Amino acid sequence: MCRNIKPLFNFEPPATLGEIEASALQYVRKVSGFAKPSEINQAAFDQAVRDITRISQLLLNELQTSAPSKNREIELQKKREINKKRFEK
């Protein structure tokens, strides 16, 4: 799947509406193949983003885990280290 779609569950603080919308937008872009849809497709594109945002919020609200919440800064640092090793070659 698209590398720009980030996991949003089990973080402290929880994912914001903006983060959920950004993931929904990336998903719709990937599925539709459009980074920017034409005028004729704009309404369907926007509706899909709204629907996926709403469903994603429901999902995140319903999911449960016994694992401790992840820290955003620590997870970001881990990703940076992985990318550094990956692109040093």
N, C-alpha and C positions, 0 to 999 in steps of 0.2 A: 504494500500500500504506500501511499504518499509519505515521504519522510517528513513533510511539514506538519502532519497530523500527530500531535503529541498526546501521550496518555494524560488523562485529566482526573482519574479516580485516585482517591486516597492520598491527597496532598493537604498539607496544612500551611497556609489557609486554603480552603476549597477553591476549585476552579471558579473563575468569574464568568459572568454572562458573556463578556467580550472574548474570553478564551474559548468558550463553547461555540460562539458564533464563528470565530476564526477557523476552528476545526471543521465546522459544518460547511463553511465556504470552500475550504480546501477539498473536502470530500465531494461536493457538488462539482467543483472544477474538474476533479479527476474523473468522475463518472461521466460527466457530459462531454469532456474534451475541450471545453471552452474556458479560457482564462477570463475573457470578457465576452458575454453572449451578444448576439445581434439584438436590435430593438425588438424584433418579432419574438425572440426567445427570452427576453429580459424578465417578463412577468413570471413565467414558469420557473426560471432560474432562481429568482428572488423568493418565490413561494417554497421551492425545495429547500433553500437555505433556512427559511423560517421554520419549516416543518422538522427538519433534521435537528435544528437547534433545540426545539421544544422536546422532541423525543430524546435527545441526548441529555437534556436536563432531567427528564423523568428517570432515565436510566441511572444517571449519577446519584440521584436522590434515593433510589431504591437499592442500589448495590450495598452490600455489607461485607466487612472483613474483620478478622481478628488481628490482622497485622497492624503494627504501629503506622501512623501517618508518615509519609515521606516528606522530607524537607526539600523545598524547591531549589534552594541554593546548593545543597549537597548534590542533588541529582543533576543540576546544571554543570557543576564542576566535574562530575563523573563523565558526562557527555563530552565536555571539552577535552578531557584526558584521552578518551577513546578516539575522538577526531584527530587530536594531535598525533597519536601513534599511527592512525590510519593514513594520514596525509604526509607524514614525514618521509615516506619511502621514496 
